[in-house]
């Protein structure tokens, strides 16, 4: 292993694997190592026996749940926006040839104690039970403004400069009520809390347009797609890409230690008595704990069920967003459900998650509003995991550390971290002007 590399990547979580792939495609000499003997790090997928070992300290799940190998339970469950940034990265790197996707059935929002389909355009707004008659008309006008808005055509701006006014000011111009703002801001624009109301309106309008373009993409009931066999397929696909371009991957490398010179700059990574010399290190927070700080934690409930989430039109795959205000919280709660149709469970079984940024130390109580929406569950596991962000100066120590995964059940925040890290490492921006038709999703 005593070789010189441009970059050593530590950890095979999704962020690290995307970066390993992108850097290898760029022609850099990459060594990719993980202390575990499996891919995915924190974002791995577990079979039933692994799930029982992790949460129940046993390797004997009950036989009525079916074969262990038929389960692929994501530890960080996230859907992908069909026209979103991650899909663009997949196409840019040609990783789509290693993966098969399927459209997600439904996109829902929790409002006034009930689950409703998210209306995403002017026609759906008129039909939605989320709003009264007059509110529907106001919402329809707002949706038409967003659909017609073109950043380069002032005629579509209705005299407003969206780089100067806040989202709150834009929404108040249309006279929309609090509950309408809730589903637009959280379930369509996918903001995680209400801070967006004070931020520039252009960001929210762009997010809404991405949602509706993604929805139109596969003519499904949601703007999301999801890989067959689960999210755990993604890190492996990017690791394969890295190997195709000459990257070297080593699993089961215990005690990976980053080595520094007298000035605190990276010089290599050692494991089992050998050192790989390198110019830069990319890693998840667990590999350099003294260069990160805790920024919060995520509470999650993982559920195995024998039915879809009630009130979601029998959707086999669905996201439900519970906006913070509807629950009296500081941030949103998310439900994620997938089933045997995405090959993540045996026939007749569904995997559901309830996730939220933890605001207490009691996930069972804190996640109750989401768990109550699931109906009866066969099995439920609760836990929390800490979230970290880097505090080092990467241009001094040449360590590029990812931020831990948040509670969102969609990818947009995750991939933004990857792209900013890529630019820091290389000084370049990933070209995302790709032909989106190169990614397709399987039909029923």
Buried (B, 14 or more C-beta within 10 A) or exposed (E): BEEEBBBBBBBBBBBBBBBBBBBBBBEBBBBBBBBBEBBBBBBBBBBBBBBBBBBEEEEEBEEEBBEBEBBBBBBBBBBBBBBBBBBBBBBBBEBBEBBBBBBBBBBBBBBEEEBBBBBBBBEBBBEBEBBEEEBBBBBBBBBEBBBEBEEEEEEEBEEBEBEEBBBBBBBEBBBBBEBBBBBBBBBBBBBBBBEBBEEBBBBBBBBBBBBBBBBBBBEBBBBBBBBBBBBBBBBBBBBBBBBEBEBBBEBEBEEBEBBBEEEEEBBBBBBEEEBBBBBBBBBBBBBBEEBBEEBBBBBBBBBBBBBBBEBBEEBBBBBBBBBBBBBEBEBBBBBBBBBBBBBBBBEEBBBBBBBBBBBEEEBEEBBBBBBEBBBEBBBBBBBBBEBBBBEBEBEEBBBBBBBBBBBBBBBBBBBEBBBEBBEEBBEEEBEEEBEBEBBBBEEE
